[in-house]
Amino acid sequence: MARPTQAFINLSALTHNLAIVRHYVPRSRIMAVIKADAYGHGLLHVASALNTVDGFALLELEAAINLREAGFCQPILLLEGFFTPQELTLFEQYQLSAVIHHNEQVSMLTQSKHRQLDLYLKINTGMNRLGLTPEQFIYAINTLKQHQCANSITLMTHFASADENIEKESIVRQLQSFTTATQGLTHSCSLANSAAIIRYPETHTDWVRPGIMLYGASPFADQTAEQLNLKPVMTLSSKIIATQELKSGDKVGYHGLFEADNPMRIGIVACGYADGYPRHAPTNTPVLINNQRSRILGRISMDMLTVDLTHIQNAGINSPVVLWGEGVSVDEVAQHAGTANYELLCALAPRVEKIALSQ
Ligand SMILES: *Cc1c(COP(=O)(O)O)cnc(C)c1O
């Protein structure tokens, strides 16, 4: 039998979450964000389950070409655009849309013969990561129009408060900068990520770009996925492959980080940080064993971790364990490990088998 560490990908949860997005944005078109192998869930089965969306967004050229070759005919937007002039041939050949966030990219276009692209001009409205300043933006849009470098131009920006408690003030400020920079222009716009979709209807405009909420995780620290009626898409599961009886004073794992203060029974689970489970998850991080809640004990190893079985008498070798997903949310595990749900989903290791389920 193969090692029992598997990630189940629930495709009906994915379509459920898409329906929730639609509920929030009845008048906008939806560009599903499937970067980083669909946030670790597997590009092609996720794209197939989401095939009713109006577009896809990612930033890996090879993955975009795979999508086209698999027959997807929606717009496919590359969120960091192109990096070299040579790539423009592929952008045109596969009809890929490009974010333009820097005037170097404008120069590459004006000097290229591949000009029939749908372009998204990204304005920096305060995040200071990618994007044109309002002055650079005016230069870019005028130059692109003058040289007839685009099939279409959409205006976009990205909000800084996505994985933290959104500060209304910063959203309002960024929205204001965007409105000022684009005054008088009638192009389509794209602004909102998951957090803005849920909390800021004024940001919805023509296109929204949901990521994390499609996968059934919460973009907020103060609201759970369940409260948002989102269903977890990925369930990372494994089994108990050994048990041990501890006496009071016995220690567990590397560095003996956990010490039993009473006799207890523990289980060893075939999942570790080389599978994508966070090494920083401390004692008391929740897990599900035989559908009952328990907790991590001591240090996470490369290939294994330890759980408390003291109160789960019926658990033993081969008992099923859920690390995150149905019954214990990835949000909770991330919070315990001091990281973000985004990171845990994306970090699922290639050696973990992904199994797509339609029910
Ligand atoms: C990743 C990303 C998104 C999706 O963000 P979520 O918080 O996952 O909804 C949207 N827009 C851009 C530009 C992104 O890079």
The ligand as an ORCA input file, in Angstrom:
! r2SCAN-3c Opt
* xyz 0 1
  C      -3.528     36.674     -5.867
  C      -4.227     37.841     -6.445
  C      -5.634     37.980     -6.334
  C      -6.489     37.059     -5.490
  O      -6.416     37.439     -4.142
  P      -7.240     36.679     -2.978
  O      -6.909     37.433     -1.748
  O      -6.714     35.287     -2.949
  O      -8.671     36.741     -3.368
  C      -6.226     39.027     -6.995
  N      -5.488     39.930     -7.700
  C      -4.149     39.836     -7.817
  C      -3.406     40.855     -8.597
  C      -3.472     38.794     -7.195
  O      -2.137     38.714     -7.302
*
